[in-house]
């Protein structure tokens, strides 16, 4: 419940017209060496959970994988602003993730996105209940 409330407060606080211009929204595409898949997923789960729970500027680090090809990882990343993203990169949990998974990653692509309907973003997370 606490996590949901924090997410809602962040979304309501960024609901202004210019908020979508400040947010960082990214799709991360990662290909993992199949020999390390189980280990990688455990490390990623730990990092994404810590990021959302600890960092107020991290709205989403939502990892997923392709059903038919689990070595193809996708992450929806949403940060309140550039400063929140830059702060995230310096956290101990992200640094641990990056250093321990470096040899597991075969390919990495960061795709910056623009939000089409920022008003609906508030509804997405408000539907989740603990």
C-alpha positions as CSV (number, residue, x, y, z in Angstrom):
1,X,0.0,0.0,0.0
2,X,2.8,2.4,0.9
3,X,4.5,2.0,-2.5
4,X,1.2,2.5,-4.4
5,X,0.5,5.7,-2.5
6,X,3.9,7.1,-3.2
7,X,3.5,6.3,-6.9
8,X,0.2,8.1,-7.0
9,X,1.6,11.1,-5.2
10,X,4.4,11.3,-7.7
11,X,2.1,11.0,-10.7
12,X,-0.2,13.7,-9.3
13,X,2.7,16.0,-8.7
14,X,4.0,15.7,-12.3
15,X,0.6,16.2,-13.8
16,X,1.3,19.7,-15.1
17,X,1.4,20.5,-18.8
18,X,5.2,20.7,-18.9
19,X,5.7,17.5,-16.9
20,X,5.9,15.3,-20.0
21,X,8.7,17.5,-21.3
22,X,10.8,16.9,-18.2
23,X,10.1,13.2,-17.8
24,X,12.6,10.6,-19.1
25,X,10.8,7.7,-20.6
26,X,12.9,4.9,-22.1
27,X,12.6,1.4,-23.5
28,X,15.7,-0.6,-22.8
29,X,16.3,-3.7,-25.0
30,X,18.7,-6.2,-23.6
31,X,19.9,-9.5,-25.0
32,X,21.2,-11.9,-22.3
33,X,23.6,-14.8,-22.8
34,X,21.4,-17.8,-22.1
35,X,24.0,-19.3,-19.8
36,X,23.4,-16.5,-17.4
37,X,19.7,-15.9,-17.8
38,X,18.5,-17.2,-14.4
39,X,21.2,-15.3,-12.5
40,X,20.6,-12.1,-14.6
41,X,16.9,-12.1,-13.9
42,X,17.5,-12.4,-10.1
43,X,20.0,-9.4,-10.2
44,X,17.6,-7.4,-12.3
45,X,14.6,-8.0,-10.0
46,X,16.7,-6.9,-7.0
47,X,17.8,-3.7,-8.8
48,X,14.4,-2.7,-10.2
49,X,12.7,-3.3,-6.9
50,X,15.2,-1.2,-5.0
51,X,15.0,1.6,-7.5
52,X,11.3,1.9,-7.3
53,X,11.2,1.5,-3.5
54,X,14.1,3.8,-2.6
55,X,14.3,6.4,-5.3
56,X,11.5,9.0,-5.3
57,X,12.3,10.1,-8.8
58,X,12.0,6.6,-10.3
59,X,8.4,6.0,-11.4
60,X,9.0,2.8,-13.2
61,X,11.6,0.2,-13.9
62,X,9.4,-2.5,-15.2
63,X,11.3,-5.4,-16.6
64,X,9.8,-8.1,-18.8
65,X,10.9,-10.6,-21.4
66,X,9.6,-11.9,-24.7
67,X,7.5,-15.0,-24.1
68,X,9.0,-17.0,-26.9
69,X,12.5,-15.8,-26.4
70,X,13.3,-15.1,-22.7
71,X,16.8,-13.9,-23.4
72,X,15.2,-10.8,-24.9
73,X,14.6,-8.5,-21.9
74,X,12.7,-5.2,-22.2
75,X,12.5,-2.6,-19.5
76,X,10.1,0.3,-19.3
77,X,11.9,3.1,-17.4
78,X,10.2,6.3,-16.3
79,X,11.9,9.0,-14.3
80,X,10.5,12.2,-13.0
81,X,13.2,14.2,-14.8
82,X,16.8,14.1,-16.0
83,X,18.2,14.7,-12.5
84,X,16.3,11.7,-11.2
85,X,17.7,9.5,-14.0
86,X,21.3,10.8,-13.4
87,X,20.9,10.2,-9.7
88,X,19.7,6.6,-10.4
89,X,22.8,5.9,-12.3
90,X,24.9,6.7,-9.2
91,X,23.0,4.6,-6.7
92,X,24.8,1.5,-5.1
93,X,22.0,-0.9,-6.3
94,X,22.4,0.3,-10.0
95,X,26.2,0.2,-9.8
96,X,26.0,-3.3,-8.4
97,X,23.6,-4.4,-11.2
98,X,25.7,-2.9,-13.9
99,X,29.0,-4.3,-12.7
100,X,27.7,-7.8,-11.9
101,X,25.8,-8.2,-15.2
102,X,28.3,-6.7,-17.6
103,X,29.5,-10.1,-18.9
104,X,25.9,-11.5,-19.2
105,X,24.8,-8.8,-21.7
106,X,25.2,-9.6,-25.3
107,X,23.5,-6.5,-26.6
108,X,22.0,-3.3,-25.2
109,X,19.9,-0.6,-26.8
110,X,18.4,2.4,-25.1
111,X,15.4,3.9,-26.8
112,X,14.3,7.3,-25.6
113,X,10.5,7.8,-26.0
114,X,8.1,10.7,-26.0
115,X,4.8,10.4,-24.2
116,X,1.6,10.7,-26.2
117,X,-0.9,10.9,-23.4
118,X,0.6,11.8,-20.1
119,X,-2.8,12.2,-18.4
120,X,-3.6,8.5,-18.8
121,X,-0.3,7.6,-17.2
122,X,-1.9,8.4,-13.8
123,X,-4.6,5.9,-14.4
124,X,-2.3,3.1,-15.3
125,X,-0.7,2.9,-11.8
126,X,-3.8,3.9,-9.9
127,X,-5.4,0.6,-11.1
128,X,-2.8,-1.5,-9.3
129,X,-3.8,-2.5,-5.8
130,X,-1.6,-4.0,-3.2
